[in-house]
């Protein structure tokens, strides 16, 4: 496959760049290096104060759409005037009206306005519009693709699969030329909603191991009886990450164990800090906030144990295949997590990590204690986890799969 066979593609993202979406930046950079011409379209401007170094390596031009239509009414009106006579406009408008009747919200109206701007400002050589996440980016990409008469495809991940209504998923799957998702559970769900033509495929995003090279040093054999065992978690401070469950689990640990917990990730942690105070464990916790990928790698190498207490929230939101678990395992760091979504596709319970039921602080505490007290088991599980993630979850296979899709007629 040569660059000459790859036509330019617009990638529609909800926000860019984002510290929590390194897997998207990793994919864009790999596709770009393979010769795929990409234009990045973002529905909102960045809010993170830091950014990962990988973003500076990406050369794709960047188009920001107006996040709120009232901030750029002239641009929206000018865009409508420009695209209103295109052959695909009537079909797109009819699709939006159907959607708006079922979802009469300002958000739905904003997606139509953003789609008008995208259709008007999209470079003429773009041959496809591809969305990362099938919810709001998928809506903008779908409407704009209809207006411009371009093929539409998307990558689905987690929240977007489980929090939008079935009618919306069915319509987007019917209009998409193809779709990929990064979890077996997500693929099974979408298969049941899509036309029976195999347009949904499982494509793990995996890791770029050049950014997470093998860790050669030997971790100390801390067992909680002397020097504190270092427990780490990385993730946004949102409900689906289960940090309130994790704090409850830590508070249940026997008083004779010496441990410290560090958290890396953005979000509002005021409630969790208050919870830690109530539980009497605040003095053992360090809240580091959002960090760069280099800082995360250093933290993984300094830790003894990685914990992620993912769960399903009341609105159905959940993790897919958390990159942070693959990153931790790439550094031979033993992991404890929950048996939801695609986590069991990565971690084999008792072999490459420990899995417990979600929202079960007692079971989570028992698993954490078991690995705190047994450093040799931690090392064995960490080594097995690294072997599995490096053997089955590299990003190269997924990139080649996507290149084949983007190059197809």
N, C-alpha and C positions, 0 to 999 in steps of 0.2 A: 504494500500500500504506500503510495507516494503522496506528498502534499497536494499534487495537482488533482487528485481524485476527491479531495475534501473541500466541499463548498462552505462558505462562511455561515456560522450559526450564532444566533443571539441567545444567550443564557439569561433568563429572567430569575432574579433572586429577590427575596423579601428585603434583605439588607446586605450591604457589602462595603467594607470587609467586616467580618464578625469573628471575635475570638472563639465563639462556641461552634463555628462551622469551618474548622480547618480541613475537614474532609472534602468540602466543596472546593476550597482553594487548592488543595492537593490535586483534585481531579482536573480542575481547569488548567493548572500548570502542566500536568502530564499530557493532557490533550493538546495544549498549545505547543509543547516541545515536539509532539508527534506530527505537527504540521496542520492541526485544525485551526482555521482562523475563527476567533471568538470575539464577539462584542458582549460585554457584561452590561446588563440592564438591572438597576436596583430600584425597588419601590420606595426605599427610604435611605437616608444618609446614615453614616456610621455614628454610633453613640458610645462605643468603647473608647476609653482613653489610650489604650495600648493596641498594638497590632502585631500579628505574627510576622517574622521576617519573610515567610514564603510569599506574602502579599507583594513585597517589593520585587519579587522575581517575575511576577505576572505582567505581561506586556499588553494585554487586551485593552482596547479602548473602553471607556466606562461612560454609560449614559444613566443619569439619575432622573427619574420621573418625579413630578410633583407629589409629595406625600399626601398633602391635603389640597383639594381642588380650590378651596377658597383663597389659597395663597398664590395661585397662578390662574385666575379665571380667564385672562386673556390668552394664555398659551393653550388652555383646553378648548376655548372657542375657535381659535385659529386652527388647531389640529382637526376639530370636527369639520370645519369649512374645507379643509384640504382633502379629507378622506371620505367625505359623505357621498361622493359620486363613484367611488371605487366599486367594482363588481361585487365584492364580498361584503360590502357595508350592510346591505339589507339583511343578509343572513345573520351577521353578527349581532345586529340590533335586535332582531327577532329572538335570538338565543338569550340575549341579555334581558329582554322583557320577560321571557318565560322564567328566567332565574329570579328576577326581581319580584315577580308575583309570588314566588315561593319563599323568597328571602328579602322582604321589603325593608332593607336596612341601609344606613348611610354608607356602611362598608361596601355593600354591593354597588352603590352608585359611584363610590370612589374608584372601584376597580374598572368600571366602564370609562370614566374620565381618564384614568391612567392608560387604558388600552388605546384610547383615541390618540393620546400623545405618543405612545410607542409606535402605533401604526403610521403616524405622520413623520416621526423623526428617525425611524429605523433606516439604516443605510440601504441603498438600493440593491447591493449585492448579497444581502442576507438571504439564504435559501431555506432556512428553517428557524422556528422559534421553539426553544426548549426551556422548560421550567424546572427549577429545583424546588420541590414541594408542590403538591397538587392542590393546596387550598388557595390562598390569595395569589401567589405567583402564577399558579395554574390557571386561575380565572383571567388574569390580565393577558397571559400568553395566549390562551385559547381565543379570546375575543379579538386580539390584535392579529393573530394568525388568520382568522376568518376574514377580517377586513382586507388583509394584504394577499389573501389567497395562497398562503404558505402552509406547509405541513407543520403540525404541532406534535410535540412529544414531551414527556416529563419524567423526572425521577422522583418517586415517592419515598418517604422516610419513616416517620413515626406519627407525630401529632397530626399531620395532614391526612393520614390514612384513617385515624380513629376518631377524629373530632368533627368531621363534616358529614352531612346527611347522605344517605345512600343514593338519593336521586342525583345529587351533584357528582358523586363518584361515577355513577353509571354514565351520565352525560359526557363527562370528561374522557372516560375510557372509550366511549363510542366515537368521539371526535379525534382522539389521539391516534397517530399512525403507529406508535409503540410507546410502551412505558416500562420502566425498570424500577425495582425496589430492592432495598439492601437487607431485607430479612425474609426468611422463609415463611414466617407467620403472616407478614404483610402481603407477600406474593400469593399465598393461599386465599387470603381474604379478597384481594382484588381479582383473582382468577374467577371467583364466584360472581363477580359483578360485571365483568367485561364480556364483550362478544366472544363466542367460542372459537377464536381464531389464533390463540397463542400470542396475543399482542403484549401480555405482561410477562416479564422475565425477572428472575432473581439474579442480581448482580451485586455482590459484596463490594463495598468501596475499599475495604482493606487499608493497609498502612504502607507508606513509603518508608522502607527501612533505612534508607540513606539518612533520614532525619532521626531515626531511632536506632542507632547502631548497637551492637551487642555490648553489654556491660561486663567488662572483664574482672572487675574487682570482686572480692568475696565480702558478703555482708556479715557484720558481726553477729555472734550467736546470743543475742539478747533474749531473755526469757521472762522479763518482768520482775525478776527477783532482785535485781540490782539496777543497772542502767535502764532508763525508760525505753520500752519498745515504741518505735515511731510508726504511728498509724496515719495514713494519708487518704484523702479523697479529693477528687477533682470533678467539678460540675457546677452548673448554675444553681443558685439558691431558689429553686422553684419546687412546687409540691411533688412533682413526679420523681424527683431525685431522692425523696424520702429522708431528708436530713433530720427531721424531727424523730423519725424512727431510729436513726443511727445514734442520736444523742441519748435516747432512752436506753438503747442497747449498751452504750458505753457506761451509763450510770449504773447499770446492773452488774458490771464487772466486779469481782471480789476486791475488797479493799487492800489486799496484800499484793495486788499487781501494780507494777509501776509502768505507766503508759502515758504517751502524749499524742494528741490528735491535731493534725494540720489540715486545713481546708483551703483549696485554691478554686476560685471561681467568682463571677460577678453575681449581682442580685442584692436584694434587700435582706440582710441578715439580722435585723433588729430583733425580730421575734425569736429567732434561734439563739441569739446571744442571751435574751431574757430567759429562755428555756434552760440553757446551760447554767445560768445563775441559780435558777430554782432547783436544779438537780444537784447543785454543789460541785460541778465539774469544770466551771469556767476557767479555773486557774491551770487546767491541763490542756487547754485548747488555744490554737493560734488560727485566726481568720486572716488569711493572706490577701484576699481579694483576687481580682483578675490578674493573670500573669501571662507572659509570653511563652511560646512553645519551648524556648531554651530554658526558662525558669522551671517549667513543668518537668522537663527531662531531668534537670538537676534534683528536683524534689523527689522524683521517682527513684533515683539512684541513692538517695539518702534515707529512704523509708524502709521499714521492715515488712509492712503489710498494707495492702490497698483495699478499701471498702467502698462499695457503692450500693446503697439500699433502695434501688429503683422500685417504683410501684405504679399501679394504674390509678389515676385520679378519678373523681366523680364524673367528670365530663368525658372520660375515656382516654385522656392524654396519657402517653407512656413513652418510655425510651424505645428505640429500635435496637440497634446493635451499638452500644456506646463506644465511641472511639477511645475513650479514656481507659476502658478495660483492655483493649488491644495494646494501647501504649504502655500500660503498666506491665502487661505480660511480656511485651517485647524486651523489658528490662529485667526479666526473670523475677518479678515481684509477685509474691503470692497474693491472690485476690479472693475476697469474699463478696458475694453479691446475691441477687434474688433470682428466682426461677421464672421470670416473666419474659415476654416478647422473644427476641432472638438471643438473649443472654445464654440460654442453654445450647444454642447452636455454636457458641464460642467456647464456653466453659463446660467441661465434663465434670460433674459433681464428684468430689472425692479424688479426682485424678489430676485435673489441671486447675482446680480451684474448689471452693466450697460454695454451694448454693443453698439458700433457705427460702421459705415462703415470704412473700412481700408483707410488710406491715406486721411482722412478728418479731418484736424487739427481743423477746426471750430467746428465740432460736438464733437470732443474729448475734446476741451476746455470747451464747454458748459457742458458736463457730469462731468468733473473734478470740475468745478466751483460749480455745483449743490451740489456735495457731500462735497466740502470744506465748503460751507455755512450752511450745514444741518448735524451737528454731530449726531443727533438722527437717521436720515435716514441711515447714515454710520453704526451706531451700529446695526440697524435692518437688513440691507443688509448683514453685516458681520456675524451676527448670523445665518441668513438663509443660507448663503453660507457654513458656517461650518457644519450645519446640513446636507446639501446635500452631501458635499464631504465625510463626515464621514459615511454617510449612503449608498452611492453608489460607492465610489471610493477607498475603501481599497484594498490593494495589495493581500490579501489572496486568493480571488476567481481566480485571474489571475494565481497565483502560482499553485493552485490545477489543473487548466486547463492544464498548461504546464507539470506538473508532469504526468498527465494522458497521454499526447501525448508522452512524453519521455519514458514512460514505456510500450507503445503499441508495439506489435511485428513489 
